[in-house]
């Protein structure tokens, strides 16, 4: 078997696991647009959302339940990252 014939699927699976199946950031990257559409400009109740994050086991980069401050910062950073990615793609 040569390197040219090895597929990328295994590497992608490893990277997905490394980013954390229960990562708050990963979850926000996947669902940010949907939340923005649903909120339609209304404020996000971060206290309620952080309670839910904790209930379902989503964690921050340190493996802890996210605080409101952490969730807001992650939300902001994910938004900036997604915006930059969109600009680079166009």
Phi, psi and omega per residue, in radians:
X1 nan 2.338 3.111
X2 -1.876 2.836 3.140
X3 -1.038 -0.537 -3.118
X4 -1.206 -0.378 -3.084
X5 -1.732 -0.096 -3.138
X6 -1.415 2.247 3.134
X7 -1.283 2.976 -3.089
X8 -1.652 -0.169 -3.034
X9 -0.973 -0.790 -3.137
X10 -1.095 -0.734 3.128
X11 -1.131 -0.716 3.121
X12 -1.114 -0.698 3.113
X13 -1.111 -0.729 3.121
X14 -1.119 -0.759 3.121
X15 -1.118 -0.671 3.117
X16 -1.107 -0.765 3.114
X17 -1.147 -0.671 -3.128
X18 -1.158 -0.576 3.140
X19 -1.309 -0.241 3.048
X20 1.666 1.883 3.113
X21 -1.042 -0.478 -3.121
X22 -1.858 0.377 -3.115
X23 -1.290 2.252 3.079
X24 -1.037 -0.749 -3.128
X25 -1.062 -0.802 3.121
X26 -1.047 -0.763 3.141
X27 -1.081 -0.781 -3.140
X28 -1.130 -0.680 3.106
X29 -1.036 -0.694 -3.096
X30 -1.355 -0.464 -2.982
X31 -2.111 0.066 -3.071
X32 -1.035 -0.854 -3.098
X33 -1.063 -0.720 -3.138
X34 -1.126 -0.721 3.116
X35 -1.139 -0.743 3.123
X36 -1.073 -0.735 3.103
X37 -1.102 -0.761 -3.097
X38 -1.161 -0.726 -3.109
X39 -1.276 -0.455 3.066
X40 0.851 0.819 3.088
X41 1.556 -0.171 3.120
X42 -1.374 2.730 -3.124
X43 -1.172 2.622 3.090
X44 -1.578 2.327 3.079
X45 -1.465 1.592 -3.059
X46 -1.172 -0.543 3.116
X47 -1.109 -0.857 3.129
X48 -1.113 -0.731 -3.118
X49 -1.157 -0.722 3.112
X50 -1.135 -0.608 3.059
X51 -1.077 -0.767 3.120
X52 -1.156 -0.756 3.094
X53 -0.931 -0.803 -3.137
X54 -1.118 -0.764 -3.130
X55 -1.051 -0.648 -3.090
X56 -1.619 -0.064 3.056
X57 1.591 0.214 3.078
X58 -1.239 2.421 -3.078
X59 -2.258 2.796 3.097
X60 -1.449 -3.011 -3.086
X61 -1.114 -0.383 3.128
X62 -1.607 0.025 3.139
X63 1.447 0.275 -3.126
X64 -1.883 2.760 3.042
X65 -1.078 2.316 -3.076
X66 -1.256 2.431 3.004
X67 -1.445 2.987 3.090
X68 -1.052 -0.795 -3.140
X69 -1.052 -0.784 3.132
X70 -1.087 -0.779 -3.121
X71 -1.111 -0.736 3.120
X72 -1.119 -0.755 3.135
X73 -1.128 -0.730 3.120
X74 -1.104 -0.766 3.118
X75 -1.010 -0.810 3.142
X76 -1.105 -0.817 -3.118
X77 -1.138 -0.715 3.099
X78 -1.084 -0.745 3.115
X79 -1.054 -0.788 3.121
X80 -1.110 -0.746 -3.136
X81 -1.112 -0.759 -3.134
X82 -1.165 -0.666 3.109
X83 -1.112 -0.779 3.124
X84 -1.127 -0.696 3.122
X85 -1.103 -0.710 3.128
X86 -1.134 -0.726 3.122
X87 -1.119 -0.726 3.139
X88 -1.137 -0.587 -3.112
X89 -1.257 -0.468 -3.109
X90 -1.680 nan nan
